[in-house]
């Protein structure tokens, strides 16, 4: 039920991923103005996510997920009606997009705790669950959603937003069907202020060696991903010889690689363990980025891009599962949101640096620099996870509170 809800929401999000830029471009094909709106959609992860994390730790996560889905459905219905009435503007689209992204921060914070309530704190069980969720999200968000979104937008500009609203409403019904008893009977009660609870979670997070390493890895990886994306369309055309009409097919290789990665993640964890699986996956991701930057034809580009899809999903599934197994349930929402704020907040920096390096130094440079940085970070993570003895905790993670070596 939970995975089905994630798939349905993923399809809707994939439609929005395509339809929103198309809607903005229909008003004014200004890259700068469109970029400003896209940047607005990232702000809730910096400004609101830590507070929705507190909310996820204070109330029923099942209820918060339902409320978040219904709130986003209402916002998208309003946007669809504005489009039908031809009253949509950049400001209104940005405001509604900000609200939808804010709802997503609440859903995301609650979902992490809900998953551990459903499958427990055992790392192997979390790896299986996260592999399934990653497969479902990739299929919906990166393959089916964008394809359907583009086609539906061509029929009626308001249609993708209306359909996305329906997917959120349907997702809320599926989550409502999850039994109430899977959650703790009494959510965390605290006399502290929201800021006090955020500080408490942040202090605990940075005191744990393994979680610090995972945070650094995720931050560097997100910067690298954006440095990869920013100049990719130019690199694909000028260095690899990919024609514009085939660029969409070129990008679909990334999604296919992600599906393969989701299928391989569980076996990788079982064979290599958390420490080596995460570090090796991170290093392979960095190497794949370098391959893309050095590619001089489309075959090399496809190999590197597929490698990125596979390796990102493998190490991220293992890292997320390890993180969820180590975080106490009472701080799951806050700590997850702090992770999101710290990692997603740096993504624009990666895009800016990637574009600047490609523009003023050379198209290959952001890929070589950030791919190399990712490999070095993976080595650091391997050392830190070994010092924290994370693989020894795999069998005992179900006991709840983490026990890590400092």
VOROMI-81358 format. One record per residue (C-alpha): residue number from 0; x, y, z. Coordinates in steps of 0.02 Angstrom, whole numbers, plus 50000, padded with zeros to 5 digits. Layout:
<rs>
+------+-------+-------+-------+
| resi |     u |     v |     w |
+------+-------+-------+-------+
|  NUM |     X |     Y |     Z |
...
+------+-------+-------+-------+
</rs>
This chain:
<rs>
+------+-------+-------+-------+
| resi |     u |     v |     w |
+------+-------+-------+-------+
|    0 | 50000 | 50000 | 50000 |
|    1 | 50138 | 50120 | 50049 |
|    2 | 50241 | 50080 | 49892 |
|    3 | 50087 | 50098 | 49782 |
|    4 | 50053 | 50270 | 49857 |
|    5 | 50234 | 50319 | 49822 |
|    6 | 50217 | 50260 | 49641 |
|    7 | 50058 | 50358 | 49611 |
|    8 | 50133 | 50516 | 49687 |
|    9 | 50292 | 50489 | 49586 |
|   10 | 50195 | 50487 | 49423 |
|   11 | 50111 | 50651 | 49471 |
|   12 | 50277 | 50730 | 49521 |
|   13 | 50353 | 50675 | 49356 |
|   14 | 50211 | 50758 | 49261 |
|   15 | 50237 | 50918 | 49360 |
|   16 | 50424 | 50911 | 49324 |
|   17 | 50387 | 50929 | 49138 |
|   18 | 50227 | 51030 | 49141 |
|   19 | 50283 | 51171 | 49256 |
|   20 | 50430 | 51231 | 49148 |
|   21 | 50319 | 51215 | 48993 |
|   22 | 50187 | 51322 | 49076 |
|   23 | 50315 | 51453 | 49125 |
|   24 | 50390 | 51454 | 48950 |
|   25 | 50217 | 51481 | 48876 |
|   26 | 50208 | 51645 | 48973 |
|   27 | 50385 | 51702 | 48935 |
|   28 | 50528 | 51591 | 48873 |
|   29 | 50653 | 51686 | 48982 |
|   30 | 50782 | 51567 | 49058 |
|   31 | 50813 | 51693 | 49197 |
|   32 | 50631 | 51709 | 49250 |
|   33 | 50601 | 51523 | 49236 |
|   34 | 50759 | 51494 | 49339 |
|   35 | 50696 | 51612 | 49474 |
|   36 | 50535 | 51513 | 49490 |
|   37 | 50630 | 51349 | 49494 |
|   38 | 50741 | 51420 | 49631 |
|   39 | 50586 | 51471 | 49729 |
|   40 | 50534 | 51289 | 49733 |
|   41 | 50694 | 51246 | 49827 |
|   42 | 50669 | 51375 | 49965 |
|   43 | 50549 | 51271 | 50072 |
|   44 | 50686 | 51141 | 50096 |
|   45 | 50794 | 51275 | 50174 |
|   46 | 50664 | 51379 | 50265 |
|   47 | 50524 | 51260 | 50312 |
|   48 | 50592 | 51082 | 50313 |
|   49 | 50669 | 51089 | 50488 |
|   50 | 50501 | 51146 | 50560 |
|   51 | 50398 | 51017 | 50468 |
|   52 | 50523 | 50891 | 50537 |
|   53 | 50475 | 50947 | 50712 |
|   54 | 50292 | 50927 | 50664 |
|   55 | 50326 | 50750 | 50602 |
|   56 | 50400 | 50706 | 50772 |
|   57 | 50257 | 50784 | 50870 |
|   58 | 50103 | 50714 | 50782 |
|   59 | 50042 | 50559 | 50693 |
|   60 | 50150 | 50537 | 50538 |
|   61 | 50010 | 50447 | 50449 |
|   62 | 49897 | 50597 | 50477 |
|   63 | 50031 | 50721 | 50423 |
|   64 | 50060 | 50625 | 50261 |
|   65 | 49874 | 50627 | 50223 |
|   66 | 49859 | 50814 | 50261 |
|   67 | 50012 | 50850 | 50153 |
|   68 | 49942 | 50754 | 50006 |
|   69 | 49771 | 50839 | 50018 |
|   70 | 49851 | 51011 | 50038 |
|   71 | 49955 | 50986 | 49882 |
|   72 | 49803 | 50922 | 49788 |
|   73 | 49706 | 51081 | 49831 |
|   74 | 49852 | 51192 | 49778 |
|   75 | 49864 | 51104 | 49610 |
|   76 | 49677 | 51115 | 49581 |
|   77 | 49690 | 51303 | 49608 |
|   78 | 49833 | 51311 | 49483 |
|   79 | 49735 | 51210 | 49355 |
|   80 | 49584 | 51327 | 49375 |
|   81 | 49696 | 51479 | 49354 |
|   82 | 49765 | 51406 | 49193 |
|   83 | 49590 | 51369 | 49128 |
|   84 | 49539 | 51548 | 49167 |
|   85 | 49701 | 51613 | 49089 |
|   86 | 49742 | 51704 | 49251 |
|   87 | 49908 | 51618 | 49288 |
|   88 | 50060 | 51728 | 49310 |
|   89 | 50242 | 51699 | 49359 |
|   90 | 50206 | 51762 | 49535 |
|   91 | 50053 | 51651 | 49561 |
|   92 | 50142 | 51499 | 49490 |
|   93 | 50291 | 51531 | 49603 |
|   94 | 50178 | 51552 | 49756 |
|   95 | 50082 | 51392 | 49721 |
|   96 | 50243 | 51299 | 49681 |
|   97 | 50317 | 51358 | 49847 |
|   98 | 50162 | 51293 | 49938 |
|   99 | 50170 | 51125 | 49850 |
|  100 | 50355 | 51108 | 49893 |
|  101 | 50317 | 51155 | 50074 |
|  102 | 50189 | 51015 | 50079 |
|  103 | 50320 | 50897 | 50010 |
|  104 | 50440 | 50938 | 50153 |
|  105 | 50307 | 50884 | 50279 |
|  106 | 50266 | 50725 | 50184 |
|  107 | 50450 | 50681 | 50166 |
|  108 | 50486 | 50707 | 50351 |
|  109 | 50338 | 50599 | 50403 |
|  110 | 50372 | 50464 | 50272 |
|  111 | 50544 | 50421 | 50345 |
|  112 | 50467 | 50382 | 50514 |
|  113 | 50319 | 50292 | 50438 |
|  114 | 50436 | 50176 | 50343 |
|  115 | 50528 | 50123 | 50501 |
|  116 | 50359 | 50096 | 50586 |
|  117 | 50309 | 49979 | 50445 |
|  118 | 50469 | 49878 | 50423 |
|  119 | 50565 | 49906 | 50585 |
|  120 | 50743 | 49967 | 50613 |
|  121 | 50834 | 49818 | 50539 |
|  122 | 50952 | 49882 | 50405 |
|  123 | 50922 | 49736 | 50286 |
|  124 | 50734 | 49761 | 50296 |
|  125 | 50753 | 49947 | 50264 |
|  126 | 50865 | 49912 | 50115 |
|  127 | 50732 | 49799 | 50039 |
|  128 | 50597 | 49930 | 50069 |
|  129 | 50700 | 50075 | 50004 |
|  130 | 50748 | 49975 | 49849 |
|  131 | 50563 | 49949 | 49811 |
|  132 | 50523 | 50132 | 49843 |
|  133 | 50669 | 50189 | 49735 |
|  134 | 50613 | 50076 | 49593 |
|  135 | 50435 | 50141 | 49606 |
|  136 | 50489 | 50323 | 49618 |
|  137 | 50608 | 50309 | 49469 |
|  138 | 50478 | 50225 | 49361 |
|  139 | 50345 | 50353 | 49402 |
|  140 | 50448 | 50512 | 49422 |
|  141 | 50578 | 50489 | 49286 |
|  142 | 50495 | 50379 | 49155 |
|  143 | 50305 | 50374 | 49155 |
|  144 | 50268 | 50545 | 49232 |
|  145 | 50374 | 50653 | 49114 |
|  146 | 50313 | 50559 | 48960 |
|  147 | 50130 | 50574 | 49008 |
|  148 | 50151 | 50753 | 49071 |
|  149 | 50220 | 50815 | 48906 |
|  150 | 50084 | 50728 | 48805 |
|  151 | 49942 | 50787 | 48918 |
|  152 | 50009 | 50966 | 48919 |
|  153 | 50000 | 50965 | 48730 |
|  154 | 49815 | 50924 | 48741 |
|  155 | 49770 | 51050 | 48877 |
|  156 | 49890 | 51156 | 48979 |
|  157 | 49787 | 51135 | 49138 |
|  158 | 49773 | 50947 | 49125 |
|  159 | 49940 | 50893 | 49202 |
|  160 | 49906 | 50995 | 49358 |
|  161 | 49730 | 50925 | 49376 |
|  162 | 49794 | 50747 | 49353 |
|  163 | 49934 | 50778 | 49479 |
|  164 | 49803 | 50837 | 49604 |
|  165 | 49709 | 50675 | 49577 |
|  166 | 49866 | 50572 | 49608 |
|  167 | 49893 | 50661 | 49774 |
|  168 | 49711 | 50632 | 49825 |
|  169 | 49726 | 50448 | 49780 |
|  170 | 49890 | 50435 | 49874 |
|  171 | 49806 | 50507 | 50030 |
|  172 | 49672 | 50371 | 50019 |
|  173 | 49804 | 50235 | 50008 |
|  174 | 49896 | 50305 | 50159 |
|  175 | 49731 | 50319 | 50254 |
|  176 | 49709 | 50132 | 50224 |
|  177 | 49870 | 50096 | 50321 |
|  178 | 49815 | 50036 | 50495 |
|  179 | 49835 | 50163 | 50635 |
|  180 | 49918 | 50037 | 50750 |
|  181 | 50080 | 50033 | 50647 |
|  182 | 50130 | 50198 | 50726 |
|  183 | 50186 | 50227 | 50906 |
|  184 | 50034 | 50255 | 51014 |
|  185 | 50098 | 50417 | 51089 |
|  186 | 50198 | 50536 | 50978 |
|  187 | 50343 | 50628 | 51058 |
|  188 | 50290 | 50764 | 51179 |
|  189 | 50415 | 50900 | 51218 |
|  190 | 50415 | 51058 | 51320 |
|  191 | 50548 | 51133 | 51207 |
|  192 | 50513 | 51260 | 51071 |
|  193 | 50524 | 51209 | 50889 |
|  194 | 50695 | 51291 | 50874 |
|  195 | 50751 | 51203 | 51032 |
|  196 | 50700 | 51034 | 50960 |
|  197 | 50789 | 51073 | 50796 |
|  198 | 50948 | 51118 | 50892 |
|  199 | 50934 | 50957 | 50993 |
|  200 | 50922 | 50851 | 50835 |
|  201 | 51064 | 50946 | 50750 |
|  202 | 51180 | 50925 | 50900 |
|  203 | 51142 | 50739 | 50907 |
|  204 | 51167 | 50719 | 50719 |
|  205 | 51337 | 50802 | 50718 |
|  206 | 51393 | 50702 | 50870 |
|  207 | 51373 | 50537 | 50776 |
|  208 | 51522 | 50492 | 50668 |
|  209 | 51431 | 50384 | 50541 |
|  210 | 51291 | 50510 | 50515 |
|  211 | 51415 | 50653 | 50493 |
|  212 | 51501 | 50553 | 50357 |
|  213 | 51336 | 50514 | 50270 |
|  214 | 51288 | 50698 | 50278 |
|  215 | 51453 | 50750 | 50197 |
|  216 | 51434 | 50616 | 50063 |
|  217 | 51257 | 50672 | 50021 |
|  218 | 51306 | 50856 | 50016 |
|  219 | 51451 | 50824 | 49897 |
|  220 | 51345 | 50707 | 49791 |
|  221 | 51205 | 50835 | 49770 |
|  222 | 51328 | 50971 | 49721 |
|  223 | 51405 | 50849 | 49597 |
|  224 | 51236 | 50802 | 49524 |
|  225 | 51194 | 50985 | 49492 |
|  226 | 51367 | 51020 | 49420 |
|  227 | 51334 | 50873 | 49304 |
|  228 | 51161 | 50934 | 49252 |
|  229 | 51198 | 51118 | 49223 |
|  230 | 51303 | 51105 | 49064 |
|  231 | 51243 | 50931 | 49010 |
|  232 | 51138 | 50985 | 48863 |
|  233 | 51287 | 51079 | 48789 |
|  234 | 51410 | 50939 | 48827 |
|  235 | 51293 | 50811 | 48747 |
|  236 | 51277 | 50912 | 48587 |
|  237 | 51452 | 50985 | 48567 |
|  238 | 51563 | 50845 | 48636 |
|  239 | 51458 | 50688 | 48609 |
|  240 | 51366 | 50738 | 48451 |
|  241 | 51192 | 50704 | 48521 |
|  242 | 51062 | 50788 | 48411 |
|  243 | 50928 | 50891 | 48500 |
|  244 | 50789 | 50774 | 48443 |
|  245 | 50877 | 50628 | 48529 |
|  246 | 50919 | 50719 | 48691 |
|  247 | 50763 | 50655 | 48778 |
|  248 | 50811 | 50477 | 48736 |
|  249 | 50987 | 50512 | 48799 |
|  250 | 50915 | 50567 | 48967 |
|  251 | 50803 | 50413 | 48977 |
|  252 | 50963 | 50310 | 48996 |
|  253 | 50986 | 50392 | 49166 |
|  254 | 50813 | 50332 | 49221 |
|  255 | 50844 | 50157 | 49156 |
|  256 | 51009 | 50153 | 49249 |
|  257 | 50917 | 50207 | 49407 |
|  258 | 50795 | 50063 | 49388 |
|  259 | 50940 | 49942 | 49373 |
|  260 | 51021 | 50020 | 49526 |
|  261 | 50862 | 49997 | 49628 |
|  262 | 50859 | 49814 | 49578 |
|  263 | 51042 | 49790 | 49626 |
|  264 | 51045 | 49886 | 49790 |
|  265 | 50985 | 49745 | 49902 |
|  266 | 51108 | 49619 | 49828 |
|  267 | 51249 | 49745 | 49843 |
|  268 | 51213 | 49773 | 50027 |
|  269 | 51202 | 49587 | 50060 |
|  270 | 51367 | 49553 | 49970 |
|  271 | 51472 | 49703 | 50022 |
|  272 | 51388 | 49770 | 50179 |
|  273 | 51340 | 49950 | 50214 |
|  274 | 51515 | 50022 | 50230 |
|  275 | 51593 | 49954 | 50071 |
|  276 | 51432 | 49963 | 49971 |
|  277 | 51408 | 50148 | 50008 |
|  278 | 51591 | 50195 | 49982 |
|  279 | 51613 | 50092 | 49824 |
|  280 | 51449 | 50155 | 49753 |
|  281 | 51499 | 50335 | 49788 |
|  282 | 51670 | 50311 | 49706 |
|  283 | 51590 | 50227 | 49554 |
|  284 | 51470 | 50374 | 49541 |
|  285 | 51616 | 50495 | 49538 |
|  286 | 51704 | 50391 | 49405 |
|  287 | 51544 | 50389 | 49299 |
|  288 | 51534 | 50579 | 49308 |
|  289 | 51713 | 50590 | 49245 |
|  290 | 51671 | 50472 | 49102 |
|  291 | 51528 | 50585 | 49048 |
|  292 | 51640 | 50738 | 49050 |
|  293 | 51776 | 50653 | 48949 |
|  294 | 51658 | 50570 | 48824 |
|  295 | 51687 | 50618 | 48642 |
|  296 | 51543 | 50518 | 48567 |
|  297 | 51368 | 50469 | 48617 |
|  298 | 51414 | 50288 | 48658 |
|  299 | 51536 | 50343 | 48792 |
|  300 | 51408 | 50468 | 48854 |
|  301 | 51274 | 50334 | 48869 |
|  302 | 51392 | 50220 | 48966 |
|  303 | 51437 | 50359 | 49088 |
|  304 | 51256 | 50417 | 49107 |
|  305 | 51192 | 50241 | 49138 |
|  306 | 51332 | 50219 | 49265 |
|  307 | 51274 | 50375 | 49356 |
|  308 | 51096 | 50310 | 49364 |
|  309 | 51149 | 50140 | 49432 |
|  310 | 51277 | 50199 | 49559 |
|  311 | 51180 | 50347 | 49631 |
|  312 | 51033 | 50236 | 49673 |
|  313 | 51139 | 50094 | 49744 |
|  314 | 51238 | 50202 | 49867 |
|  315 | 51090 | 50314 | 49911 |
|  316 | 50975 | 50166 | 49952 |
|  317 | 51110 | 50094 | 50065 |
|  318 | 51149 | 50263 | 50145 |
|  319 | 50966 | 50307 | 50176 |
|  320 | 50933 | 50136 | 50251 |
|  321 | 51084 | 50148 | 50366 |
|  322 | 51034 | 50323 | 50418 |
|  323 | 50856 | 50269 | 50458 |
|  324 | 50918 | 50123 | 50561 |
|  325 | 51031 | 50235 | 50666 |
|  326 | 50915 | 50381 | 50701 |
|  327 | 50805 | 50365 | 50856 |
|  328 | 50621 | 50362 | 50808 |
|  329 | 50583 | 50513 | 50916 |
|  330 | 50701 | 50619 | 50810 |
|  331 | 50671 | 50541 | 50639 |
|  332 | 50571 | 50686 | 50567 |
|  333 | 50688 | 50823 | 50627 |
|  334 | 50848 | 50734 | 50579 |
|  335 | 50783 | 50686 | 50407 |
|  336 | 50732 | 50867 | 50375 |
|  337 | 50902 | 50932 | 50432 |
|  338 | 50982 | 50813 | 50308 |
|  339 | 50868 | 50879 | 50171 |
|  340 | 50898 | 51061 | 50215 |
|  341 | 51086 | 51039 | 50219 |
|  342 | 51099 | 50938 | 50059 |
|  343 | 50963 | 51013 | 49948 |
|  344 | 51011 | 51188 | 50001 |
|  345 | 51181 | 51167 | 49918 |
|  346 | 51114 | 51108 | 49752 |
|  347 | 51105 | 51283 | 49673 |
|  348 | 51290 | 51305 | 49715 |
|  349 | 51330 | 51150 | 49613 |
|  350 | 51230 | 51215 | 49465 |
|  351 | 51315 | 51384 | 49471 |
|  352 | 51491 | 51313 | 49487 |
|  353 | 51459 | 51182 | 49353 |
|  354 | 51397 | 51313 | 49231 |
|  355 | 51539 | 51434 | 49268 |
|  356 | 51676 | 51302 | 49250 |
|  357 | 51602 | 51236 | 49088 |
|  358 | 51582 | 51413 | 49018 |
|  359 | 51748 | 51490 | 49066 |
|  360 | 51870 | 51344 | 49085 |
|  361 | 51809 | 51199 | 48979 |
|  362 | 51656 | 51088 | 48958 |
|  363 | 51745 | 50940 | 49037 |
|  364 | 51808 | 51029 | 49193 |
|  365 | 51657 | 51019 | 49310 |
|  366 | 51645 | 50833 | 49277 |
|  367 | 51829 | 50803 | 49312 |
|  368 | 51833 | 50913 | 49467 |
|  369 | 51673 | 50857 | 49551 |
|  370 | 51691 | 50677 | 49496 |
|  371 | 51864 | 50675 | 49576 |
|  372 | 51796 | 50760 | 49732 |
|  373 | 51662 | 50625 | 49744 |
|  374 | 51793 | 50488 | 49737 |
|  375 | 51893 | 50571 | 49877 |
|  376 | 51734 | 50592 | 49980 |
|  377 | 51693 | 50408 | 49957 |
|  378 | 51865 | 50363 | 50026 |
|  379 | 51834 | 50476 | 50177 |
|  380 | 51664 | 50394 | 50206 |
|  381 | 51740 | 50220 | 50198 |
|  382 | 51864 | 50268 | 50334 |
|  383 | 51731 | 50351 | 50443 |
|  384 | 51603 | 50211 | 50428 |
|  385 | 51739 | 50087 | 50471 |
|  386 | 51786 | 50186 | 50626 |
|  387 | 51602 | 50192 | 50675 |
|  388 | 51591 | 50003 | 50650 |
|  389 | 51426 | 50017 | 50557 |
|  390 | 51426 | 49842 | 50486 |
|  391 | 51433 | 49772 | 50662 |
|  392 | 51272 | 49866 | 50701 |
|  393 | 51175 | 49790 | 50554 |
|  394 | 51118 | 49642 | 50656 |
|  395 | 51078 | 49744 | 50812 |
|  396 | 50996 | 49898 | 50732 |
|  397 | 50822 | 49837 | 50776 |
|  398 | 50857 | 49876 | 50959 |
|  399 | 50812 | 50059 | 50927 |
|  400 | 50938 | 50183 | 50993 |
|  401 | 51101 | 50186 | 50893 |
|  402 | 51262 | 50127 | 50970 |
|  403 | 51409 | 50194 | 50871 |
|  404 | 51592 | 50203 | 50907 |
|  405 | 51665 | 50378 | 50913 |
+------+-------+-------+-------+
</rs>
